[in-house]
Amino acid sequence: MDLKDKVIITCALSGAVANRTQCPYIPYTPEEYALEAKRAFEAGCTVVHIHARRPDGTPSYLVEDFKNIVDAIKAEVPEMIINLSTGAVGLPREQRIAHVIELKPDIAALNMGTMNYAKYSPKRKNWVFAFEFINSIWDIEYFIENMVKVGTKPECECFDLGHIETIYPLMDKGVLRVFQVSIILGVVGGASADPRNLVYLSTRVPKEAEWQVIGISKEQWPLIMQSVIIGGHARVGFEDNFYLPNGEMAKSNGELVESAARIIKEVGRDIASPDEARKILKLDEARDLAHNGN
């Protein structure tokens, strides 16, 4: 198959919000992250998205915790493409980007706008969590500029139409050049996980950018199928969803990747290898921006 028929599977191994009271299989220690990354890789994943934790499971934004996790994963799966999060609430922007500057990952994700970020439980008639996620235009530029300086490719996480539209002035200004887009559906405060939203939002992604869908909770599976049909890539993992298409809780990230791979093949596309994923994502071009002095 041509590269245009290949689908990249990203796995978000743990996230920063959920814990083992909700899903006992979420990795906490570097060794657990590495084992989960290996399981995901063997099932077809070529990119892991990482939020760091302390070994007791507490979310962490310390460079040393990111480093320990990345080192463990690379020792277990050297071919894996590393994607680090910069998402955080209430931290200064310098701390949110410090691990990217130090570790120079292949990709780093940044959120493309300020928003309410919440999850609602109809069963409880209450919020599971709700907070303000602050991402000013100035902070967005700051994150991108620092990523480019170290050769890391920005991943623009977009929860709504306005987030995608913010990309265009940043391109015009020359801040965004080599980048990719994630369309995230199902967070309260952003666009809902309605398939019609994915269809329209995908048409507003700049044509030169690769994009993937991130569906939250059980709506993830039909959105993945729709994404790969219309030309996108897919993300799964315990950060986004604990459950397999049949409703059973996954016992590993690998099981979630297996389900995504099955959907991708059923609609006539194929899974990208690590080398193919690097070419599709133009990671060498992102590195060259740093080597050429931006």
Protein Blocks (a to p, Z undefined) as FASTA:
>chain_A
ZZklpccddddfkommbcfklomkbcfbfmlmmmmmmmmmmnopabdcdddddfkopacf
bfklmmmmmmmmmmmmmmbccdddfbdehiafklmmmmmmmnopabdcddfbdcdddddd
fklopafbdcdddddfklmmmmmmmmmmnopacddddfbfklmmmmmmmmmnomambdcd
dddehiahiacfbfklmmmmmmmpcfkbccddddehjllmmmmmmmmmnopacdedjklo
cbdfkopacfbfklmmmmmmmmmmmnopacddfklmmmmnommmmmmmmmnoZZ
